[in-house]
Amino acid sequence: MDLYEAIRKRYSCRSYAAKPIEADKLDRILEAARLAPSAKNLQDWRFVVVTNEQKRKELAVAANEQMFIATAPAIIVGCSNVEHTMRCGQKIAPIDLGIAMEHIALAATAEGLATCWIGSFYPEKVRKILDIPDKAEIIELMPVGYPADTETHRPRENMKKIVSFEGWKF
């Protein structure tokens, strides 16, 4: 599957098949994250892969009781260091981690898997479940697995509504 096909096919899956992810597929997905660009080449991200059923259930509860998360055979928890800031004032961590997590989402799609971005969770509960140190900011949870649904993309805005050239012309 080429990149543009993966971009077109990726969607937020909320129903996963009870089928484990092959180790080689998971390795390729994590390799895609490792190769993501980062500010100053800091590569200051850490990924906690959770396959244990009980811990997946606990993470689903920590994510506002979104129990579909626990049905995915793996949950990738994206963390980063919060110390670094860009000259424009933006924190580096959420941007760099977001890029790496999107690499995961697209690589998973290319492997025939599905993902869902989970930003609604209680960080301190996740921290306790996975013994994540305070210096690491927990930015994202991403369930990964074979889709059990046939959902497709939700409607997207027309290009003319979201893009202008040479200035703000909306």
Backbone as JSON Lines, residues from 0, in Angstrom:
{"i":0,"aa":"M","n":[0.86,-1.17,0.0],"ca":[0.0,0.0,0.0],"c":[0.9,1.24,0.0]}
{"i":1,"aa":"D","n":[0.64,2.17,-0.91],"ca":[1.46,3.37,-0.92],"c":[0.97,4.36,0.13]}
{"i":2,"aa":"L","n":[1.75,5.41,0.34],"ca":[1.45,6.38,1.39],"c":[0.08,7.02,1.21]}
{"i":3,"aa":"Y","n":[-0.24,7.44,-0.01],"ca":[-1.51,8.14,-0.22],"c":[-2.71,7.22,0.01]}
{"i":4,"aa":"E","n":[-2.55,5.96,-0.31],"ca":[-3.64,5.01,-0.04],"c":[-3.82,4.83,1.47]}
{"i":5,"aa":"A","n":[-2.7,4.75,2.2],"ca":[-2.78,4.63,3.66],"c":[-3.45,5.87,4.27]}
{"i":6,"aa":"I","n":[-3.12,7.04,3.74],"ca":[-3.74,8.27,4.23],"c":[-5.24,8.24,3.98]}
{"i":7,"aa":"R","n":[-5.63,7.81,2.79],"ca":[-7.06,7.75,2.46],"c":[-7.81,6.71,3.3]}
{"i":8,"aa":"K","n":[-7.16,5.58,3.6],"ca":[-7.84,4.49,4.31],"c":[-7.85,4.63,5.83]}
{"i":9,"aa":"R","n":[-6.92,5.4,6.39],"ca":[-6.84,5.53,7.84],"c":[-8.11,6.16,8.4]}
{"i":10,"aa":"Y","n":[-8.62,5.59,9.47],"ca":[-9.78,6.15,10.15],"c":[-9.68,5.79,11.63]}
{"i":11,"aa":"S","n":[-10.52,6.39,12.44],"ca":[-10.52,6.13,13.87],"c":[-11.4,4.91,14.15]}
{"i":12,"aa":"C","n":[-10.74,3.79,14.37],"ca":[-11.44,2.51,14.58],"c":[-11.86,2.38,16.04]}
{"i":13,"aa":"R","n":[-13.08,1.96,16.24],"ca":[-13.58,1.77,17.6],"c":[-14.12,0.36,17.83]}
{"i":14,"aa":"S","n":[-13.7,-0.57,16.98],"ca":[-14.11,-1.96,17.13],"c":[-13.0,-2.84,16.55]}
{"i":15,"aa":"Y","n":[-12.41,-3.66,17.41],"ca":[-11.26,-4.48,17.01],"c":[-11.57,-5.96,17.07]}
{"i":16,"aa":"A","n":[-11.01,-6.71,16.12],"ca":[-11.16,-8.17,16.09],"c":[-10.27,-8.79,17.17]}
{"i":17,"aa":"A","n":[-10.7,-9.92,17.67],"ca":[-9.93,-10.64,18.69],"c":[-8.83,-11.46,18.01]}
{"i":18,"aa":"K","n":[-7.89,-10.77,17.42],"ca":[-6.79,-11.4,16.68],"c":[-5.5,-10.69,17.06]}
{"i":19,"aa":"P","n":[-4.51,-11.44,17.52],"ca":[-3.25,-10.79,17.91],"c":[-2.52,-10.19,16.71]}
{"i":20,"aa":"I","n":[-1.7,-9.21,16.99],"ca":[-0.87,-8.58,15.95],"c":[0.43,-9.38,15.85]}
{"i":21,"aa":"E","n":[0.8,-9.74,14.63],"ca":[2.05,-10.45,14.42],"c":[3.22,-9.57,14.86]}
{"i":22,"aa":"A","n":[4.23,-10.19,15.49],"ca":[5.38,-9.45,16.03],"c":[6.1,-8.65,14.96]}
{"i":23,"aa":"D","n":[6.24,-9.21,13.75],"ca":[6.96,-8.49,12.7],"c":[6.19,-7.24,12.27]}
{"i":24,"aa":"K","n":[4.87,-7.3,12.26],"ca":[4.07,-6.12,11.92],"c":[4.23,-5.05,13.0]}
{"i":25,"aa":"L","n":[4.15,-5.45,14.25],"ca":[4.3,-4.5,15.34],"c":[5.69,-3.86,15.3]}
{"i":26,"aa":"D","n":[6.71,-4.66,15.01],"ca":[8.07,-4.12,14.89],"c":[8.16,-3.08,13.78]}
{"i":27,"aa":"R","n":[7.55,-3.34,12.63],"ca":[7.6,-2.38,11.52],"c":[6.87,-1.09,11.88]}
{"i":28,"aa":"I","n":[5.76,-1.22,12.58],"ca":[5.0,-0.03,13.0],"c":[5.84,0.82,13.96]}
{"i":29,"aa":"L","n":[6.48,0.19,14.92],"ca":[7.3,0.92,15.88],"c":[8.54,1.5,15.21]}
{"i":30,"aa":"E","n":[9.06,0.81,14.22],"ca":[10.2,1.33,13.44],"c":[9.79,2.6,12.7]}
{"i":31,"aa":"A","n":[8.57,2.65,12.2],"ca":[8.07,3.86,11.53],"c":[8.07,5.03,12.51]}
{"i":32,"aa":"A","n":[7.7,4.79,13.76],"ca":[7.72,5.85,14.77],"c":[9.15,6.28,15.07]}
{"i":33,"aa":"R","n":[10.04,5.32,15.17],"ca":[11.44,5.62,15.46],"c":[12.05,6.51,14.4]}
{"i":34,"aa":"L","n":[11.62,6.35,13.16],"ca":[12.18,7.11,12.04],"c":[11.53,8.48,11.84]}
{"i":35,"aa":"A","n":[10.56,8.83,12.66],"ca":[9.88,10.12,12.53],"c":[10.85,11.27,12.8]}
{"i":36,"aa":"P","n":[10.62,12.4,12.15],"ca":[11.46,13.57,12.43],"c":[11.13,14.18,13.79]}
{"i":37,"aa":"S","n":[12.1,14.88,14.36],"ca":[11.87,15.56,15.63],"c":[12.69,16.85,15.67]}
{"i":38,"aa":"A","n":[12.2,17.82,16.42],"ca":[12.9,19.1,16.55],"c":[14.3,18.86,17.11]}
{"i":39,"aa":"K","n":[15.28,19.48,16.5],"ca":[16.68,19.36,16.92],"c":[17.15,17.91,16.94]}
{"i":40,"aa":"N","n":[16.42,17.03,16.26],"ca":[16.7,15.59,16.25],"c":[16.77,15.02,17.68]}
{"i":41,"aa":"L","n":[15.97,15.58,18.58],"ca":[15.99,15.13,19.98],"c":[15.5,13.7,20.15]}
{"i":42,"aa":"Q","n":[14.54,13.3,19.33],"ca":[13.97,11.95,19.43],"c":[13.61,11.64,20.89]}
{"i":43,"aa":"D","n":[12.95,12.6,21.5],"ca":[12.7,12.55,22.94],"c":[11.37,11.89,23.28]}
{"i":44,"aa":"W","n":[11.0,10.9,22.5],"ca":[9.75,10.19,22.73],"c":[10.03,8.82,23.32]}
{"i":45,"aa":"R","n":[9.05,8.29,23.97],"ca":[9.11,6.92,24.49],"c":[7.74,6.3,24.22]}
{"i":46,"aa":"F","n":[7.75,5.03,23.84],"ca":[6.52,4.32,23.51],"c":[6.39,3.11,24.42]}
{"i":47,"aa":"V","n":[5.31,3.04,25.16],"ca":[5.03,1.89,26.01],"c":[3.97,1.06,25.29]}
{"i":48,"aa":"V","n":[4.32,-0.17,24.94],"ca":[3.4,-1.06,24.23],"c":[2.75,-1.98,25.26]}
{"i":49,"aa":"V","n":[1.43,-1.94,25.31],"ca":[0.69,-2.71,26.3],"c":[-0.14,-3.77,25.59]}
{"i":50,"aa":"T","n":[0.17,-5.05,25.87],"ca":[-0.6,-6.15,25.29],"c":[-1.31,-6.97,26.37]}
{"i":51,"aa":"N","n":[-0.93,-6.78,27.62],"ca":[-1.55,-7.49,28.73],"c":[-3.02,-7.11,28.84]}
{"i":52,"aa":"E","n":[-3.89,-8.12,28.84],"ca":[-5.34,-7.87,28.83],"c":[-5.81,-7.04,30.02]}
{"i":53,"aa":"Q","n":[-5.33,-7.37,31.21],"ca":[-5.76,-6.63,32.4],"c":[-5.33,-5.17,32.33]}
{"i":54,"aa":"K","n":[-4.1,-4.93,31.91],"ca":[-3.63,-3.55,31.8],"c":[-4.39,-2.79,30.72]}
{"i":55,"aa":"R","n":[-4.74,-3.46,29.64],"ca":[-5.54,-2.8,28.59],"c":[-6.9,-2.38,29.15]}
{"i":56,"aa":"K","n":[-7.5,-3.24,29.96],"ca":[-8.79,-2.89,30.59],"c":[-8.62,-1.7,31.53]}
{"i":57,"aa":"E","n":[-7.55,-1.7,32.3],"ca":[-7.3,-0.58,33.22],"c":[-7.08,0.72,32.45]}
{"i":58,"aa":"L","n":[-6.38,0.65,31.34],"ca":[-6.16,1.84,30.51],"c":[-7.48,2.35,29.93]}
{"i":59,"aa":"A","n":[-8.34,1.43,29.53],"ca":[-9.65,1.83,29.0],"c":[-10.46,2.57,30.06]}
{"i":60,"aa":"V","n":[-10.4,2.1,31.29],"ca":[-11.09,2.78,32.39],"c":[-10.46,4.16,32.61]}
{"i":61,"aa":"A","n":[-9.12,4.23,32.57],"ca":[-8.42,5.51,32.75],"c":[-8.7,6.48,31.61]}
{"i":62,"aa":"A","n":[-9.18,5.95,30.5],"ca":[-9.53,6.77,29.33],"c":[-11.04,7.04,29.33]}
{"i":63,"aa":"N","n":[-11.54,7.45,30.47],"ca":[-12.96,7.81,30.59],"c":[-13.91,6.67,30.22]}
{"i":64,"aa":"E","n":[-13.53,5.46,30.62],"ca":[-14.4,4.3,30.42],"c":[-14.66,4.0,28.93]}
{"i":65,"aa":"Q","n":[-13.73,4.35,28.07],"ca":[-13.87,4.02,26.64],"c":[-13.44,2.56,26.46]}
{"i":66,"aa":"M","n":[-14.33,1.65,26.77],"ca":[-13.97,0.24,26.87],"c":[-13.58,-0.41,25.54]}
{"i":67,"aa":"F","n":[-13.93,0.2,24.42],"ca":[-13.51,-0.36,23.13],"c":[-11.98,-0.42,23.04]}
{"i":68,"aa":"I","n":[-11.31,0.47,23.77],"ca":[-9.85,0.51,23.75],"c":[-9.27,-0.83,24.19]}
{"i":69,"aa":"A","n":[-9.89,-1.44,25.19],"ca":[-9.39,-2.71,25.73],"c":[-9.52,-3.86,24.76]}
{"i":70,"aa":"T","n":[-10.38,-3.72,23.74],"ca":[-10.56,-4.82,22.79],"c":[-9.43,-4.89,21.76]}
{"i":71,"aa":"A","n":[-8.66,-3.82,21.63],"ca":[-7.5,-3.86,20.72],"c":[-6.42,-4.72,21.35]}
{"i":72,"aa":"P","n":[-5.72,-5.54,20.56],"ca":[-4.7,-6.41,21.14],"c":[-3.46,-5.67,21.64]}
{"i":73,"aa":"A","n":[-3.3,-4.41,21.24],"ca":[-2.18,-3.61,21.72],"c":[-2.63,-2.16,21.88]}
{"i":74,"aa":"I","n":[-2.07,-1.52,22.87],"ca":[-2.25,-0.08,23.06],"c":[-0.85,0.52,23.15]}
{"i":75,"aa":"I","n":[-0.59,1.5,22.31],"ca":[0.7,2.18,22.35],"c":[0.5,3.5,23.08]}
{"i":76,"aa":"V","n":[1.24,3.67,24.16],"ca":[1.16,4.88,24.96],"c":[2.36,5.75,24.6]}
{"i":77,"aa":"G","n":[2.09,6.92,24.05],"ca":[3.15,7.83,23.62],"c":[3.47,8.85,24.69]}
{"i":78,"aa":"C","n":[4.74,8.9,25.06],"ca":[5.2,9.82,26.1],"c":[6.38,10.63,25.57]}
{"i":79,"aa":"S","n":[6.63,11.78,26.19],"ca":[7.76,12.6,25.78],"c":[8.22,13.48,26.93]}
{"i":80,"aa":"N","n":[9.38,14.07,26.76],"ca":[9.95,14.98,27.73],"c":[9.31,16.35,27.55]}
{"i":81,"aa":"V","n":[8.96,17.01,28.63],"ca":[8.26,18.3,28.54],"c":[9.19,19.51,28.65]}
{"i":82,"aa":"E","n":[10.48,19.3,28.78],"ca":[11.41,20.39,29.06],"c":[11.68,21.31,27.87]}
{"i":83,"aa":"H","n":[11.57,20.83,26.68],"ca":[12.03,21.58,25.51],"c":[10.93,22.42,24.89]}
{"i":84,"aa":"T","n":[11.29,23.64,24.5],"ca":[10.36,24.57,23.86],"c":[11.03,25.14,22.61]}
{"i":85,"aa":"M","n":[10.24,25.33,21.55],"ca":[10.76,25.94,20.33],"c":[10.81,27.45,20.48]}
{"i":86,"aa":"R","n":[11.53,28.13,19.61],"ca":[11.64,29.59,19.67],"c":[10.28,30.28,19.57]}
{"i":87,"aa":"C","n":[9.34,29.65,18.88],"ca":[8.01,30.26,18.73],"c":[7.18,30.12,20.0]}
{"i":88,"aa":"G","n":[7.71,29.42,21.0],"ca":[7.01,29.27,22.27],"c":[6.24,27.97,22.42]}
{"i":89,"aa":"Q","n":[6.12,27.2,21.36],"ca":[5.4,25.93,21.42],"c":[6.25,24.86,22.11]}
{"i":90,"aa":"K","n":[5.6,24.04,22.9],"ca":[6.29,22.88,23.47],"c":[6.64,21.92,22.33]}
{"i":91,"aa":"I","n":[7.8,21.34,22.39],"ca":[8.23,20.39,21.37],"c":[7.52,19.05,21.54]}
{"i":92,"aa":"A","n":[7.32,18.61,22.78],"ca":[6.83,17.25,23.06],"c":[5.56,16.87,22.32]}
{"i":93,"aa":"P","n":[4.48,17.65,22.41],"ca":[3.25,17.19,21.75],"c":[3.35,17.19,20.23]}
{"i":94,"aa":"I","n":[4.16,18.09,19.68],"ca":[4.31,18.14,18.23],"c":[5.11,16.94,17.74]}
{"i":95,"aa":"D","n":[6.29,16.74,18.32],"ca":[7.13,15.61,17.9],"c":[6.43,14.27,18.13]}
{"i":96,"aa":"L","n":[5.8,14.13,19.28],"ca":[5.11,12.87,19.58],"c":[3.95,12.68,18.63]}
{"i":97,"aa":"G","n":[3.25,13.75,18.29],"ca":[2.14,13.66,17.33],"c":[2.6,13.18,15.97]}
{"i":98,"aa":"I","n":[3.76,13.67,15.53],"ca":[4.31,13.22,14.25],"c":[4.61,11.72,14.31]}
{"i":99,"aa":"A","n":[5.28,11.3,15.38],"ca":[5.63,9.88,15.52],"c":[4.39,9.0,15.62]}
{"i":100,"aa":"M","n":[3.38,9.46,16.34],"ca":[2.16,8.67,16.47],"c":[1.41,8.58,15.14]}
{"i":101,"aa":"E","n":[1.46,9.63,14.34],"ca":[0.83,9.54,13.02],"c":[1.6,8.58,12.12]}
{"i":102,"aa":"H","n":[2.93,8.51,12.28],"ca":[3.69,7.48,11.57],"c":[3.17,6.1,11.97]}
{"i":103,"aa":"I","n":[2.89,5.91,13.26],"ca":[2.34,4.64,13.73],"c":[0.99,4.37,13.06]}
{"i":104,"aa":"A","n":[0.12,5.37,13.06],"ca":[-1.22,5.2,12.49],"c":[-1.16,4.84,11.01]}
{"i":105,"aa":"L","n":[-0.3,5.52,10.26],"ca":[-0.21,5.24,8.82],"c":[0.47,3.9,8.55]}
{"i":106,"aa":"A","n":[1.51,3.58,9.31],"ca":[2.17,2.27,9.14],"c":[1.2,1.14,9.49]}
{"i":107,"aa":"A","n":[0.43,1.32,10.55],"ca":[-0.56,0.3,10.93],"c":[-1.57,0.11,9.81]}
{"i":108,"aa":"T","n":[-2.04,1.2,9.24],"ca":[-2.99,1.11,8.12],"c":[-2.38,0.35,6.96]}
{"i":109,"aa":"A","n":[-1.13,0.64,6.65],"ca":[-0.43,-0.05,5.56],"c":[-0.3,-1.55,5.84]}
{"i":110,"aa":"E","n":[-0.29,-1.93,7.11],"ca":[-0.17,-3.34,7.51],"c":[-1.54,-4.02,7.61]}
{"i":111,"aa":"G","n":[-2.62,-3.3,7.29],"ca":[-3.95,-3.88,7.38],"c":[-4.56,-3.78,8.77]}
{"i":112,"aa":"L","n":[-3.96,-2.95,9.62],"ca":[-4.44,-2.75,10.98],"c":[-5.16,-1.41,11.07]}
{"i":113,"aa":"A","n":[-5.75,-1.15,12.22],"ca":[-6.46,0.11,12.44],"c":[-6.05,0.67,13.8]}
{"i":114,"aa":"T","n":[-6.25,1.98,13.95],"ca":[-5.87,2.69,15.17],"c":[-6.95,3.7,15.53]}
{"i":115,"aa":"C","n":[-6.78,4.31,16.68],"ca":[-7.65,5.42,17.09],"c":[-6.85,6.33,18.02]}
{"i":116,"aa":"W","n":[-6.85,7.61,17.72],"ca":[-6.19,8.58,18.6],"c":[-7.03,8.74,19.86]}
{"i":117,"aa":"I","n":[-6.43,8.56,21.02],"ca":[-7.13,8.74,22.29],"c":[-6.42,9.84,23.08]}
{"i":118,"aa":"G","n":[-7.08,10.97,23.18],"ca":[-6.53,12.09,23.94],"c":[-7.31,12.35,25.22]}
{"i":119,"aa":"S","n":[-8.41,11.64,25.4],"ca":[-9.24,11.81,26.58],"c":[-8.92,10.71,27.58]}
{"i":120,"aa":"F","n":[-8.07,11.05,28.53],"ca":[-7.67,10.08,29.56],"c":[-7.15,10.85,30.77]}
{"i":121,"aa":"Y","n":[-7.06,10.15,31.89],"ca":[-6.51,10.72,33.11],"c":[-5.03,10.33,33.2]}
{"i":122,"aa":"P","n":[-4.13,11.28,32.94],"ca":[-2.7,10.95,32.89],"c":[-2.18,10.29,34.17]}
{"i":123,"aa":"E","n":[-2.64,10.75,35.32],"ca":[-2.11,10.18,36.56],"c":[-2.53,8.72,36.74]}
{"i":124,"aa":"K","n":[-3.71,8.37,36.25],"ca":[-4.13,6.96,36.3],"c":[-3.27,6.12,35.36]}
{"i":125,"aa":"V","n":[-3.03,6.62,34.16],"ca":[-2.18,5.91,33.19],"c":[-0.77,5.77,33.76]}
{"i":126,"aa":"R","n":[-0.27,6.85,34.35],"ca":[1.07,6.85,34.95],"c":[1.2,5.74,36.0]}
{"i":127,"aa":"K","n":[0.17,5.61,36.84],"ca":[0.2,4.6,37.9],"c":[0.12,3.19,37.32]}
{"i":128,"aa":"I","n":[-0.75,2.97,36.35],"ca":[-0.92,1.64,35.75],"c":[0.38,1.15,35.14]}
{"i":129,"aa":"L","n":[1.11,2.05,34.47],"ca":[2.3,1.66,33.71],"c":[3.62,2.06,34.36]}
{"i":130,"aa":"D","n":[3.55,2.62,35.57],"ca":[4.75,3.03,36.3],"c":[5.6,4.0,35.48]}
{"i":131,"aa":"I","n":[4.95,5.0,34.91],"ca":[5.64,6.01,34.09],"c":[6.13,7.11,35.02]}
{"i":132,"aa":"P","n":[7.41,7.51,34.91],"ca":[7.95,8.54,35.81],"c":[7.32,9.91,35.56]}
{"i":133,"aa":"D","n":[7.38,10.76,36.58],"ca":[6.79,12.09,36.5],"c":[7.41,12.96,35.41]}
{"i":134,"aa":"K","n":[8.69,12.74,35.1],"ca":[9.36,13.59,34.1],"c":[8.84,13.34,32.68]}
{"i":135,"aa":"A","n":[8.13,12.24,32.47],"ca":[7.58,11.93,31.15],"c":[6.14,12.42,31.06]}
{"i":136,"aa":"E","n":[5.85,13.18,30.02],"ca":[4.47,13.62,29.78],"c":[3.77,12.56,28.94]}
{"i":137,"aa":"I","n":[2.63,12.1,29.42],"ca":[1.83,11.13,28.67],"c":[0.94,11.93,27.73]}
{"i":138,"aa":"I","n":[1.17,11.77,26.44],"ca":[0.51,12.63,25.47],"c":[-0.62,11.91,24.74]}
{"i":139,"aa":"E","n":[-0.48,10.64,24.5],"ca":[-1.44,9.96,23.62],"c":[-1.52,8.48,23.95]}
{"i":140,"aa":"L","n":[-2.73,7.93,23.81],"ca":[-2.94,6.48,23.82],"c":[-3.43,6.11,22.43]}
{"i":141,"aa":"M","n":[-2.93,5.01,21.9],"ca":[-3.38,4.58,20.58],"c":[-3.6,3.07,20.55]}
{"i":142,"aa":"P","n":[-4.87,2.63,20.6],"ca":[-5.14,1.21,20.41],"c":[-4.8,0.82,18.97]}
{"i":143,"aa":"V","n":[-4.28,-0.39,18.81],"ca":[-3.9,-0.89,17.49],"c":[-4.4,-2.33,17.37]}
{"i":144,"aa":"G","n":[-5.01,-2.64,16.23],"ca":[-5.46,-4.01,16.01],"c":[-6.15,-4.16,14.67]}
{"i":145,"aa":"Y","n":[-6.59,-5.37,14.41],"ca":[-7.35,-5.63,13.18],"c":[-8.76,-5.09,13.36]}
{"i":146,"aa":"P","n":[-9.26,-4.34,12.4],"ca":[-10.6,-3.77,12.55],"c":[-11.68,-4.84,12.5]}
{"i":147,"aa":"A","n":[-12.68,-4.69,13.35],"ca":[-13.84,-5.59,13.33],"c":[-15.03,-4.9,12.69]}
{"i":148,"aa":"D","n":[-14.88,-3.61,12.42],"ca":[-15.98,-2.86,11.81],"c":[-15.68,-2.57,10.34]}
{"i":149,"aa":"T","n":[-16.62,-1.98,9.69],"ca":[-16.45,-1.61,8.28],"c":[-16.61,-0.1,8.11]}
{"i":150,"aa":"E","n":[-16.39,0.62,9.2],"ca":[-16.53,2.07,9.17],"c":[-15.56,2.67,8.14]}
{"i":151,"aa":"T","n":[-15.95,3.77,7.58],"ca":[-15.07,4.48,6.66],"c":[-14.86,5.89,7.19]}
{"i":152,"aa":"H","n":[-14.17,6.69,6.42],"ca":[-13.91,8.07,6.82],"c":[-15.18,8.84,7.1]}
{"i":153,"aa":"R","n":[-15.1,9.73,8.02],"ca":[-16.14,10.73,8.2],"c":[-15.89,11.82,7.16]}
{"i":154,"aa":"P","n":[-16.89,12.62,6.84],"ca":[-16.7,13.65,5.81],"c":[-15.56,14.61,6.17]}
{"i":155,"aa":"R","n":[-14.83,15.03,5.17],"ca":[-13.74,15.99,5.33],"c":[-14.1,17.28,4.63]}
{"i":156,"aa":"E","n":[-13.54,18.38,5.11],"ca":[-13.79,19.7,4.53],"c":[-13.23,19.77,3.11]}
{"i":157,"aa":"N","n":[-13.85,20.59,2.3],"ca":[-13.38,20.86,0.94],"c":[-12.06,21.62,1.02]}
{"i":158,"aa":"M","n":[-11.15,21.36,0.09],"ca":[-9.84,22.03,0.08],"c":[-9.98,23.55,0.07]}
{"i":159,"aa":"K","n":[-10.94,24.07,-0.67],"ca":[-11.1,25.53,-0.76],"c":[-11.44,26.15,0.59]}
{"i":160,"aa":"K","n":[-12.01,25.36,1.48],"ca":[-12.39,25.87,2.79],"c":[-11.2,25.91,3.76]}
{"i":161,"aa":"I","n":[-10.19,25.08,3.53],"ca":[-9.1,24.96,4.5],"c":[-7.75,25.45,3.99]}
{"i":162,"aa":"V","n":[-7.63,25.77,2.7],"ca":[-6.34,26.16,2.13],"c":[-6.48,27.48,1.38]}
{"i":163,"aa":"S","n":[-5.55,28.4,1.63],"ca":[-5.44,29.6,0.8],"c":[-3.96,29.82,0.51]}
{"i":164,"aa":"F","n":[-3.67,30.5,-0.56],"ca":[-2.29,30.74,-0.97],"c":[-1.93,32.21,-0.82]}
{"i":165,"aa":"E","n":[-0.72,32.46,-0.37],"ca":[-0.13,33.8,-0.3],"c":[-0.81,34.72,0.7]}
{"i":166,"aa":"G","n":[-1.55,34.19,1.64],"ca":[-2.18,35.0,2.68],"c":[-3.5,34.39,3.13]}
{"i":167,"aa":"W","n":[-4.05,34.97,4.17],"ca":[-5.32,34.5,4.76],"c":[-6.47,35.01,3.91]}
{"i":168,"aa":"K","n":[-7.09,34.1,3.16],"ca":[-8.16,34.49,2.23],"c":[-9.39,33.62,2.42]}
{"i":169,"aa":"F","n":[-9.76,33.41,3.65],"ca":[-10.9,32.53,3.93],"c":[-12.18,33.32,4.08]}
